[in-house]
Amino acid sequence: MEKQISFDYIRGLIDGEGCFSFCSIPLRSADGKRKQKLPCFTLAMSKRDTDLISAVRDKLNIRNTVYTYAARKRPDNYNRQGMAILIVRDFGQIKNIIVPLFYKKLFGFKAVQFEKWIQEMGSNQDVPERYKLITKIYNNGFYEKNFRNYD
């Protein structure tokens, strides 16, 4: 029988290896200088853990690809290991998978990072309007009432 990964295990993994942040993408504007900030959830680990990241992706039913990057030597002669990375930026996946999974389930700094991420989605003018909905429903208790399937 194959070992099943649990939601609690995933939360613990994210506590150490995950990140709730934003990525900037160019926005078509008259001056060409404005950037749009997309919320992103990232899990990055050594390339040797590609199967583990894929197991997380599959357990959460996330559609994204796990990207792998080869090892490289840095200019300071420090050898950098190859990396495997899962990045989620899709509105629906963040709203319906990522936020409910971590809602009131993180501790310490990662809980603070998650809360700041949610609030910045709603307050940053460079974040697309559709993501602001996540902050609104989060603050109004939607996740408390409707998403209990990640226990």
MOPE-V77267 format. One record per pair of residues at least 24 apart in sequence whose ideal C-beta (glycine too) atoms are under 7 Angstrom apart, sorted by the first residue. I is the first residue (numbers start at 1). J is the second residue. D is the distance in whole Angstrom. If there is no record, write none. Layout:
I_J_D + I_J_D
This chain:
5_55_5 + 5_56_7 + 5_59_5 + 7_101_6 + 7_150_5 + 7_151_7 + 10_56_5 + 10_59_7 + 11_102_7 + 11_105_5 + 11_106_7 + 13_56_7 + 14_43_6 + 14_110_7 + 15_106_7 + 15_110_5 + 17_43_6 + 17_44_7 + 17_45_5 + 18_42_7 + 18_43_5 + 20_113_5 + 20_114_5 + 20_117_4 + 21_117_7 + 23_89_7 + 35_126_6 + 36_126_6 + 36_128_6 + 37_124_6 + 37_126_4 + 37_127_5 + 38_89_5 + 39_89_7 + 39_94_6 + 39_117_7 + 39_121_5 + 39_127_7 + 39_131_6 + 40_87_6 + 40_88_7 + 40_89_5 + 41_88_4 + 41_94_6 + 41_98_5 + 42_85_7 + 42_86_7 + 42_87_5 + 43_86_5 + 44_83_6 + 44_85_4 + 45_84_6 + 46_81_5 + 46_83_7 + 47_81_6 + 47_82_3 + 47_83_6 + 47_84_5 + 49_84_6 + 50_84_4 + 53_84_5 + 53_86_5 + 56_86_7 + 57_86_6 + 60_97_5 + 60_101_7 + 61_97_7 + 62_88_6 + 62_93_6 + 62_97_6 + 64_88_6 + 91_130_5 + 91_131_6 + 94_134_7 + 95_134_5 + 99_134_6 + 99_138_7 + 99_143_6 + 100_143_6 + 100_147_3 + 100_150_6 + 101_150_5 + 103_143_4 + 103_147_7
